[in-house]
């Protein structure tokens, strides 16, 4: 009887040990301070986006995440670690709100594709779109042709839809026509200046020849060799002889 009672107690104790839950690696809580580099999913506009934790502020309870489809630093965002819009992957979950939430890509069954940058991150692509729109406005202001239907202030205030509907072909047609007119005006101005220069040069040659003849006539007897000059001379020699003649004529008598 004693042996049978001992066996019954041993079996009951073994059943109790089997009924008690054992702590496994999967059930161990993850320290929130050791999440640097961990993979997360972030809810953006009702879509889950894959990201990684790149910075942790343990004292403030904040995580900084970098999105897979937008790796530039300017798209990084800070989240409270208790924010229901962010959850740790690999079995680690952040606080969940009581309201129904969309299923994350990691929990969806079947072959449904993960969200892409064009479908899952409209909030992030808004910044990229605005950057492109600002660059577009800058180009339009820079190439604004004369007498265009809009001024620079109006172009700066254009919305995305107005930029999308902008008559770019007509805009550059006006720009090219204005540029051709500007180049043509420069060419015409240059031709006029060249013609005026040639006329002035011809007058100078004519005046120098007259001065050379005058100097030659005043020295017909050849007594002053300084004023002996070819009557057809039209170079700098004429200027030099004329200056010498003026100095001699205006010199005080000795």
C-alpha positions in Angstrom: 0.0 0.0 0.0 2.8 2.4 0.9 4.5 1.8 -2.5 1.3 2.4 -4.4 0.6 5.7 -2.5 4.2 6.9 -3.2 3.8 6.2 -6.9 0.5 8.1 -7.0 2.1 11.2 -5.3 5.0 11.0 -7.8 2.7 10.9 -10.8 0.7 13.9 -9.4 3.8 15.9 -8.9 5.1 15.2 -12.4 1.7 16.3 -13.8 1.9 19.6 -11.9 5.4 20.3 -13.2 4.3 19.6 -16.8 1.3 22.0 -16.3 3.5 24.9 -15.2 4.6 27.2 -18.1 8.3 27.3 -18.8 10.1 30.5 -19.8 11.5 30.3 -23.3 13.7 32.7 -25.3 10.7 33.8 -27.3 8.7 34.8 -24.2 11.5 36.9 -22.6 10.8 40.6 -22.7 13.1 42.8 -24.8 14.7 45.8 -23.2 13.5 48.9 -25.0 17.0 50.5 -24.5 18.6 47.7 -26.6 16.7 48.3 -29.8 19.3 50.3 -31.8 19.5 48.8 -35.2 16.3 46.7 -34.8 13.7 46.4 -37.5 10.4 48.1 -37.0 7.2 48.9 -38.9 5.7 52.4 -38.8 2.1 53.3 -39.6 2.0 56.1 -42.2 -1.3 57.1 -43.6 -2.9 53.8 -42.7 -0.1 51.8 -44.3 2.7 50.0 -42.6 6.2 51.0 -43.7 9.4 49.0 -43.0 12.2 50.9 -41.2 15.1 50.5 -38.8 15.9 52.3 -35.5 19.0 54.4 -36.0 19.1 56.4 -32.8 17.7 56.0 -29.3 17.0 58.6 -26.6 16.4 56.3 -23.6 15.9 59.2 -21.1 13.1 60.6 -23.3 11.8 57.3 -24.5 12.2 58.2 -28.1 13.3 56.2 -31.2 14.6 57.7 -34.5 13.8 55.5 -37.5 15.1 55.4 -41.1 12.7 54.2 -43.7 13.8 51.6 -46.2 12.4 53.3 -49.2 13.7 56.8 -48.2 17.2 56.3 -46.8 18.1 60.0 -46.9 18.5 61.5 -43.4 16.0 64.3 -44.1 13.2 61.7 -44.1 14.1 60.2 -40.7 11.5 60.6 -38.0 11.3 60.4 -34.2 8.7 58.4 -32.4 7.8 57.7 -28.8 8.5 54.1 -28.0 5.0 53.8 -26.6 3.5 55.2 -29.8 1.0 52.7 -31.3 2.1 53.7 -34.8 5.4 51.9 -34.4 6.1 48.3 -33.6 9.2 46.2 -33.2 9.6 43.2 -35.4 11.1 39.8 -34.5 8.4 39.1 -31.9 8.8 42.5 -30.1 5.7 44.6 -30.1 5.1 48.1 -28.9 1.9 49.2 -27.1 -1.2 48.6 -29.2 -4.2 50.8 -29.2 -7.6 49.3 -28.5 -9.0 50.5 -31.9 -8.6 48.1 -34.8 -5.4 48.7 -36.7 -4.4 47.5 -40.2 -2.4 44.3 -40.4 1.3 44.8 -40.8 3.1 43.2 -43.8 4.9 40.7 -41.5 1.6 39.4 -40.2 -0.3 39.2 -43.5 -0.8 35.7 -44.9 -0.5 34.6 -48.5 1.6 36.3 -51.2 0.4 39.9 -50.7 3.3 42.3 -51.6 4.8 44.6 -49.0 4.1 48.3 -49.4 6.3 50.1 -51.9 7.6 53.7 -51.8 4.9 54.7 -54.3 2.0 53.2 -52.3 3.0 53.1 -48.7 4.7 56.3 -48.0 2.6 59.2 -49.4 3.5 61.4 -46.4 7.2 61.0 -47.1 6.9 61.5 -50.8 5.1 64.8 -50.2 8.5 66.3 -49.2 10.1 65.0 -52.4 7.2 66.3 -54.5 7.5 69.8 -52.9 11.3 69.8 -53.5 10.7 69.0 -57.2 8.0 71.6 -57.4 10.2 74.3 -55.9 13.0 73.4 -58.4 10.4 73.7 -61.2 9.3 77.1 -60.1 13.0 78.3 -59.9 13.6 77.2 -63.5 10.5 78.9 -64.7 11.4 82.2 -63.0 15.0 82.0 -64.3 13.9 81.4 -68.0 10.9 83.7 -67.8 10.6 85.3 -71.3 9.8 89.0 -71.8 6.1 89.8 -72.0 5.0 86.4 -70.6 1.5 86.1 -69.3 2.7 85.7 -65.7 5.3 87.4 -63.6 7.7 85.8 -61.2 5.5 86.3 -58.1 2.6 84.5 -59.8 4.9 81.6 -60.7 6.1 81.4 -57.1 2.5 81.1 -55.9 1.5 78.3 -58.4 0.1 75.1 -56.9 1.1 71.6 -57.8 -1.9 71.2 -60.1 -1.1 74.5 -61.8 2.5 73.4 -62.3 1.3 70.2 -63.8 -1.0 72.0 -66.2 1.7 74.7 -67.1 2.0 75.2 -70.9 5.7 74.4 -71.0 6.0 74.1 -74.8 4.5 77.5 -75.3 6.7 78.9 -72.5 9.9 77.7 -74.2 8.7 78.9 -77.6 8.4 82.4 -76.2 11.8 82.0 -74.5 13.5 81.0 -77.8 11.9 83.8 -79.8 12.9 86.3 -77.2 16.5 84.9 -77.1 16.7 85.1 -80.9 15.5 88.7 -80.8 18.1 89.5 -78.2 20.9 87.9 -80.1 19.8 89.7 -83.3 19.8 93.0 -81.5 23.3 92.4 -80.2 24.5 91.6 -83.7 22.8 94.7 -85.2 24.4 96.9 -82.5 27.8 95.3 -83.1 27.5 95.9 -86.9 26.6 99.6 -86.3 29.5 100.1 -84.0 31.9 98.5 -86.5 30.6 100.7 -89.3 31.1 103.8 -87.2 34.6 102.7 -86.3 35.5 102.2 -89.9 34.1 105.6 -90.9 36.1 107.3 -88.1 39.2 105.5 -89.2 38.7 106.7 -92.8 38.3 110.3 -91.6 41.4 110.1 -89.5 43.4 108.9 -92.5 42.1 111.7 -94.6 42.9 114.4 -92.0 46.4 113.0 -91.5 47.1 113.2 -95.2 45.9 116.8 -95.3 48.2 117.6 -92.4 51.2 115.9 -94.1 50.6 118.0 -97.3 50.5 121.1 -95.2 53.7 120.3 -93.4 55.4 119.5 -96.7 54.3 122.7 -98.2 55.8 124.7 -95.3 59.1 123.1 -95.9 59.4 123.3 -99.7 62.9 124.8 -99.5 64.0 121.8 -97.4 65.7 124.0 -94.8 64.0 122.2 -91.9 64.7 118.5 -92.2 62.4 117.7 -89.3 59.4 118.6 -91.4 60.4 116.5 -94.4 57.4 114.1 -94.9 55.7 112.2 -97.6 52.5 114.1 -98.5 50.5 110.8 -98.6 51.7 109.7 -95.1 48.7 108.9 -92.8 50.4 107.1 -89.9 51.6 108.2 -86.5 54.5 110.1 -88.0 52.0 112.8 -89.0 50.9 113.2 -85.4 54.5 113.5 -84.1 55.5 116.1 -86.8 52.3 118.1 -86.1 53.1 118.2 -82.4 56.7 119.3 -83.1 55.4 122.1 -85.4 53.0 123.3 -82.7 55.7 123.4 -80.1 58.1 125.3 -82.4 55.4 127.8 -83.3 54.4 128.5 -79.7 57.9 128.6 -78.3 58.9 132.0 -76.9 61.6 133.9 -78.9 65.1 133.4 -77.7 
